[in-house]
Amino acid sequence: MAEVPLPETRPLYGWSADAEISVPDRFRSDPDRPLFSIVIPTLNQGAYIEDTLLSILWQGYDNVEIIVVDGGSTDDTPAVLERYRPWISVLISEPDRGQSDAINKGFRRASGSILAWLNSDDFYLPGAFHTVLACFAAQPGRRWVIGSGDIISADQQFLRHVPGREGSEETLLAIENGCFLLQQSCFWSASLWQEAGGQVDESLSLLMDYDLWWRFSQRCSGSVTQEKLGAMRYYPTVKTRRQGERFPAELATIYARYGASASLDRLVQRLLAEKSALGERLSALERQLPVRLLRRLRLLPRP
């Protein structure tokens, strides 16, 4: 076992800054123990991906398969991946069609019995793997573990705690009220993944995990733990903020797909109301004297 100290200049949120943690020289593939397959989709996340990898190495469990799918990074990501190459079972580096495509590429190479994906700006918290193993062992019929976790800033300041919640239809329908499952704290069995289609929907850019939870919920109940399993970074350039305008359309697609007609109707009515309010606001602006004057002087383009 190798002694790997925590980074001296940048402690990792949730981990003891002065601890020394033993990690294996290589990960194993022991058929007598559950094998974790962790898929890491990435693109130009060189500032964060080392934290992601270290949080797996520090779990104190060596039966792990790390699968990294890099869409062609041009920053420090390749250099970081090279440093951690001894622990990476599969490294795919090629252009892809987005995060969902990268996730599917990774899982097609996975051979573990316990699966998860971890975005390359997020990371696991101490004891996550042992907690997941204990949950599966305590309830052998459960094939999906849902834990709690924290949302933090880019510089690792606490923003919000997300409790573990049942993966039920009632919970999934509460997403617009800020009630959601933290993807970074979800693990599932390979058998459940295959039964649910063996892939995420590549037409979805933001809510591919939410769509997957719907499919899981139709097949099993999740084992919920309030132990913190993962941390999600949230910052101005994170994809969920950059592509936030796609959220309503993807949510409507999923509502329609799984027969959530009442929620779909409420969403459509809200969007129509927002559109109407925006139209009224634009009309009010058009009627204001400065705008009319600028248009008369041809200093503003006509619509």
ABEGO torsion letter per residue (X at the ends): XBBBBBBAABBBBGBBAABBBBBBABBBBBAABBBBBBBBBBBGAAAAAAAAAAAAAAAGBABBBBBBBBAGBABAAAAAAAAAAAABABBBBBBBAEAAAAAAAAAAABABABBBBBBAABBBBBGAAAAAAAAAAABAABABBBBBBBBBBAAGBBABBBBBBBBBAAAAAAAAAGBBBBAAABBBBAAAAAAAGGBBBAABAAAAAAAAAAAAAAABBBBBBABBABBBBBBAABAAAAAAAAAAAAAAAAAAAAGBAAAAAAAAAAAAAAAAAAAAAAAAAAABAAAAAAAAAGABBBX
